[in-house]
Amino acid sequence: MLCRICHIIALKILNTSFMLNKALRRHPKLDRSEVRRFAKVPILAFETQIGIDAEVSIGELDGADTSAYASSQTQRFNSFAPVVLLLKILLKQADLDKPFTGGLGSYKLYVMVAYHIEKHIENGGNDIPSEVLLAFLFRYGSCEDDDAKQSRAITKLSFTSVFSSGGGTAEMQPKFRLAECEAVFKIAFERISLVS
């Protein structure tokens, strides 16, 4: 009986998403909108002519509460919000920000960043955005130097990677374009290192 109720609720959420999409399409400043109905939770995504892109999920049934998790991590770590923002921009520029195309979605990125900050602090690092960002790019870009080969500063992204932090868990899956994410992080690390 419970499965049937969940199915009915899921259909209502999906129908609501389609109705919102139809209403949004009439707005003159909207460039594009779509309902991603095959995502874990239906997502309404849209782009405007004034440069605002948004993705809205309605009524998560069994998915993680992404906004509550992000809020709790922002309270835990000073670096969380600025690092996540820069990484989201970086991933979007590389078209690696959407899970349905093999990119990293918000929730998995949030857990990865929180996990990284925990490890960074455990290894003697500070919760300073610039330091955390550079260390994140180094860790997940599989960058190496003579000292790092013997350290715990590198985490190779693989389909068996599972990150847990602050009550959240992110499991990498074969559909993710992890090698491309690693390459983007490595290039960003190398470019920032040239400047500093």
Phi, psi and chi 1 to 4 in degrees:
 res  aa     phi    psi   chi1   chi2   chi3   chi4
   1 MET       -  -41.4 -178.8   67.3  174.1      -
   2 LEU   -61.5  -40.9 -174.7   58.5      -      -
   3 CYS   -60.7  -40.1  -73.9      -      -      -
   4 ARG   -64.9  -41.5  179.7  157.0  168.4   65.9
   5 ILE   -63.6  -45.1  -67.8  170.0      -      -
   6 CYS   -60.3  -40.3  -72.4      -      -      -
   7 HIS   -63.3  -43.2 -179.0   71.2      -      -
   8 ILE   -63.8  -44.0  -69.4  168.5      -      -
   9 ILE   -62.8  -43.5  -68.0  170.1      -      -
  10 ALA   -60.1  -40.9      -      -      -      -
  11 LEU   -64.4  -39.8  -74.6  175.1      -      -
  12 LYS   -64.6  -41.2  -73.7 -175.3  178.3 -170.4
  13 ILE   -63.2  -44.3  -68.8  169.1      -      -
  14 LEU   -63.2  -44.3 -167.1   56.6      -      -
  15 ASN   -62.4  -40.3  -72.9  -22.5      -      -
  16 THR   -62.6  -41.1  -58.4      -      -      -
  17 SER   -61.4  -42.8  -61.2      -      -      -
  18 PHE   -66.0  -37.6  -80.2  113.5      -      -
  19 MET   -66.3  -42.7  -72.2  176.2   10.7      -
  20 LEU   -62.8  -41.6  -79.3  170.4      -      -
  21 ASN   -60.4  -44.0 -173.5   39.6      -      -
  22 LYS   -61.9  -42.1 -172.7  174.9 -179.9 -178.7
  23 ALA   -67.3  -40.9      -      -      -      -
  24 LEU   -63.6  -37.2  -85.0  172.5      -      -
  25 ARG   -61.5  -21.0  -75.0 -177.0  178.5 -137.8
  26 ARG   -78.5  -13.3  -70.0 -172.4 -142.7  124.3
  27 HIS   -73.6  131.6 -163.8  -77.6      -      -
  28 PRO   -66.4  -22.7   20.5  -28.6      -      -
  29 LYS   -91.1    2.1  -63.9  -74.2 -175.7 -165.9
  30 LEU   -90.4  127.5 -172.5   72.7      -      -
  31 ASP   -86.2  -45.0  -84.8  -17.3      -      -
  32 ARG  -155.7  144.1 -173.3 -176.9   71.2   77.8
  33 SER  -148.1  151.8   70.0      -      -      -
  34 GLU  -156.2  154.9   67.1  176.8  -39.3      -
  35 VAL  -104.5  122.2  174.5      -      -      -
  36 ARG   -92.8   86.1  -63.5 -175.3 -172.2  136.7
  37 ARG   -77.3  -15.7   59.1 -170.8 -109.4  178.6
  38 PHE   -97.2    5.1  -62.8  111.3      -      -
  39 ALA   -69.4  164.4      -      -      -      -
  40 LYS   -53.8  -40.0 -171.0  172.6 -170.7  177.3
  41 VAL  -125.4  133.2  175.5      -      -      -
  42 PRO   -54.3  135.1  -23.1   32.2      -      -
  43 ILE  -124.3  133.9  -64.4  171.6      -      -
  44 LEU  -101.3  115.6  174.6   59.8      -      -
  45 ALA  -114.7  138.8      -      -      -      -
  46 PHE  -148.7  155.3   57.5   92.4      -      -
  47 GLU  -126.7  139.3  -63.1  174.2    7.7      -
  48 THR  -111.0  167.1   66.8      -      -      -
  49 GLN   -75.6  -13.7  -65.9  173.0   -1.3      -
  50 ILE   -99.2   14.3   57.1  173.4      -      -
  51 GLY    86.7   16.5      -      -      -      -
  52 ILE  -104.0  123.1  -63.0  173.7      -      -
  53 ASP  -113.5  141.7  -63.2   -4.5      -      -
  54 ALA  -146.7  152.6      -      -      -      -
  55 GLU  -130.9  127.5  -65.9  180.0   -6.5      -
  56 VAL  -123.9  128.9  179.8      -      -      -
  57 SER  -109.6  144.7   63.6      -      -      -
  58 ILE  -120.3  129.0  -58.0  170.2      -      -
  59 GLY    58.2   66.3      -      -      -      -
  60 GLU   -66.1  122.7  -62.1 -173.9   41.1      -
  61 LEU   -86.2  -54.0  -67.5  173.3      -      -
  62 ASP  -128.7    3.5   61.2   -6.8      -      -
  63 GLY   -80.3  167.2      -      -      -      -
  64 ALA   -71.5  148.7      -      -      -      -
  65 ASP   -83.8   92.6 -173.3  -13.1      -      -
  66 THR   -61.6  -46.1  -57.0      -      -      -
  67 SER   -67.2  -38.7   57.8      -      -      -
  68 ALA   -65.0  -39.9      -      -      -      -
  69 TYR   -64.9  -46.9 -176.9   78.3      -      -
  70 ALA   -60.6  -41.3      -      -      -      -
  71 SER   -62.7  -43.0  179.3      -      -      -
  72 SER   -66.4  -36.4   70.9      -      -      -
  73 GLN   -73.2  -31.0  -61.2  -45.1  -61.8      -
  74 THR   -65.2  -34.9  -59.9      -      -      -
  75 GLN   -70.7  -34.2  -62.7  -60.2  -48.2      -
  76 ARG   -73.9  -41.4  -80.9 -179.9   73.1 -159.9
  77 PHE  -128.7  129.7  -57.3  115.9      -      -
  78 ASN   -63.6  -32.8  -66.2  -32.3      -      -
  79 SER   -82.9  -13.9  -60.1      -      -      -
  80 PHE   -56.0  -57.2 -176.7   80.7      -      -
  81 ALA   -62.6  -50.1      -      -      -      -
  82 PRO   -63.9  -36.7    8.1  -13.9      -      -
  83 VAL   -68.3  -45.0  168.8      -      -      -
  84 VAL   -59.9  -44.2  163.6      -      -      -
  85 LEU   -59.3  -47.1 -178.9   61.2      -      -
  86 LEU   -64.9  -40.1  -72.9  167.4      -      -
  87 LEU   -67.9  -36.4  -69.6  170.5      -      -
  88 LYS   -64.2  -40.3  -75.7  179.9   81.9   99.8
  89 ILE   -64.0  -45.9  -68.7  167.8      -      -
  90 LEU   -59.9  -47.1 -178.3   65.5      -      -
  91 LEU   -66.2  -37.6  -70.8  168.1      -      -
  92 LYS   -64.7  -43.0 -179.9  163.9  179.6   59.3
  93 GLN   -61.0  -30.8  -71.6  175.5  -16.8      -
  94 ALA   -93.5    6.1      -      -      -      -
  95 ASP    55.9   41.1 -163.3   28.1      -      -
  96 LEU  -120.0   27.0  -70.1  168.2      -      -
  97 ASP  -105.2    0.9   61.4  -32.2      -      -
  98 LYS  -120.4  119.4  -65.1  177.7  178.0   53.2
  99 PRO   -60.1  -32.3  -15.6   22.0      -      -
 100 PHE   -72.2  -10.3   65.0   93.0      -      -
 101 THR  -110.4   10.6   61.9      -      -      -
 102 GLY    97.3    2.0      -      -      -      -
 103 GLY   -84.9 -179.0      -      -      -      -
 104 LEU   -93.0  122.8  -74.5  175.1      -      -
 105 GLY   -77.9  170.6      -      -      -      -
 106 SER   -56.6  -50.4  -64.7      -      -      -
 107 TYR   -60.5  -46.4 -174.9   75.0      -      -
 108 LYS   -63.5  -39.2  -70.6 -166.2 -171.9  -45.4
 109 LEU   -63.8  -43.2 -179.8   63.6      -      -
 110 TYR   -58.1  -46.8  -64.5  163.6      -      -
 111 VAL   -66.2  -40.9  175.9      -      -      -
 112 MET   -59.9  -44.5  -80.7  179.4   69.9      -
 113 VAL   -65.8  -45.2  170.2      -      -      -
 114 ALA   -61.6  -44.0      -      -      -      -
 115 TYR   -58.8  -45.9  172.4   84.8      -      -
 116 HIS   -62.2  -45.6  166.1   69.5      -      -
 117 ILE   -61.6  -42.2  -64.0  172.2      -      -
 118 GLU   -56.0  -51.1  -85.1 -177.5    4.4      -
 119 LYS   -64.5  -39.4  -64.3  -58.7  173.7 -162.2
 120 HIS   -60.9  -45.4  179.9   68.5      -      -
 121 ILE   -68.5  -41.4  -68.3  169.6      -      -
 122 GLU   -58.6  -33.7  -76.5  174.7   16.1      -
 123 ASN   -85.9   10.0  -70.9  -27.1      -      -
 124 GLY    96.5    4.5      -      -      -      -
 125 GLY   -78.8  171.3      -      -      -      -
 126 ASN  -110.4  154.7  -62.7  -55.5      -      -
 127 ASP   -85.8   65.6 -171.9    7.7      -      -
 128 ILE  -118.1  126.7  -60.5  168.3      -      -
 129 PRO   -50.1  -46.6  -28.3   35.7      -      -
 130 SER   -64.5  -41.2   57.8      -      -      -
 131 GLU   -67.7  -43.3 -177.2  179.4  -45.7      -
 132 VAL   -65.1  -42.6  168.6      -      -      -
 133 LEU   -62.7  -49.4  175.1   65.7      -      -
 134 LEU   -61.5  -41.0 -162.8   58.1      -      -
 135 ALA   -66.8  -37.4      -      -      -      -
 136 PHE   -62.1  -48.2  179.4   96.1      -      -
 137 LEU   -61.9  -38.6  -63.3  171.4      -      -
 138 PHE   -64.8  -49.9 -177.9   87.6      -      -
 139 ARG   -60.7  -52.2  175.0 -175.7  -61.0  -86.2
 140 TYR   -90.8   -6.6  -64.4  114.0      -      -
 141 GLY   -89.7    4.0      -      -      -      -
 142 SER    49.8   39.5  -68.3      -      -      -
 143 CYS   -74.6  150.8  -57.8      -      -      -
 144 GLU  -136.6  145.2  -67.7 -174.0   11.6      -
 145 ASP  -140.0  178.8   61.9   25.0      -      -
 146 ASP   -59.1  -40.2  -66.7  -25.0      -      -
 147 ASP   -73.5  -34.9  -63.8  -29.8      -      -
 148 ALA   -71.6  -22.8      -      -      -      -
 149 LYS   -61.0  -28.5  -71.6  178.3 -176.5  173.0
 150 GLN  -103.1    5.5  -75.3  114.2   23.4      -
 151 SER  -101.8  175.8   78.9      -      -      -
 152 ARG   -99.6   23.5  -65.7  172.0  -71.3  164.0
 153 ALA   -86.6   -5.8      -      -      -      -
 154 ILE  -115.1  133.9  -63.5  173.0      -      -
 155 THR  -125.6  109.7  -58.7      -      -      -
 156 LYS   -72.4  124.3  179.5   83.0  172.8  145.2
 157 LEU   -74.6  129.9  -70.3  176.8      -      -
 158 SER  -146.6  169.8   72.8      -      -      -
 159 PHE   -70.5   -8.1  -59.0  129.1      -      -
 160 THR  -101.7    0.9   58.4      -      -      -
 161 SER   -67.7  132.6  -62.5      -      -      -
 162 VAL  -131.7  124.6  178.0      -      -      -
 163 PHE  -112.6  134.9  -57.4   99.3      -      -
 164 SER  -132.4  134.7  -66.1      -      -      -
 165 SER  -164.6  135.2  177.8      -      -      -
 166 GLY    55.9   34.0      -      -      -      -
 167 GLY    87.9   -0.4      -      -      -      -
 168 GLY  -109.9  149.8      -      -      -      -
 169 THR  -134.2  134.5  -59.7      -      -      -
 170 ALA  -126.4  123.7      -      -      -      -
 171 GLU  -110.6  124.5 -155.2  173.0  -43.2      -
 172 MET   -76.1  145.8  -61.8  -61.2  125.0      -
 173 GLN  -127.8  159.1  -60.5  164.9   -8.0      -
 174 PRO   -57.6  -22.1  -26.7   34.0      -      -
 175 LYS   -74.0  -15.1   67.0 -179.7 -179.0  179.5
 176 PHE   -76.9  144.6  -68.1  122.5      -      -
 177 ARG   -89.7   66.2  -66.5  161.5   37.7 -157.2
 178 LEU   -65.4  -38.3  -62.3  179.2      -      -
 179 ALA   -61.9  -38.2      -      -      -      -
 180 GLU   -69.3  -39.2  -69.5  175.0   59.7      -
 181 CYS   -61.4  -46.3  -67.5      -      -      -
 182 GLU   -57.0  -45.1 -107.4 -176.9   14.1      -
 183 ALA   -62.8  -41.4      -      -      -      -
 184 VAL   -64.6  -44.0  166.0      -      -      -
 185 PHE   -63.4  -39.5  -64.1  149.9      -      -
 186 LYS   -66.0  -45.3 -176.4  173.7 -173.0  166.7
 187 ILE   -61.7  -43.7  -69.9  167.1      -      -
 188 ALA   -61.7  -43.5      -      -      -      -
 189 PHE   -60.2  -46.7  174.4   79.5      -      -
 190 GLU   -64.0  -39.9  -70.8  168.8   -9.3      -
 191 ARG   -68.1  -42.0  -72.4 -173.6 -179.7  168.9
 192 ILE   -66.2  -37.9  -68.4  171.2      -      -
 193 SER   -64.2  -31.8  -64.1      -      -      -
 194 LEU   -67.4  -33.9  -71.4  174.9      -      -
 195 VAL   -76.8  -38.1  174.0      -      -      -
 196 SER   -86.0      -   45.5      -      -      -
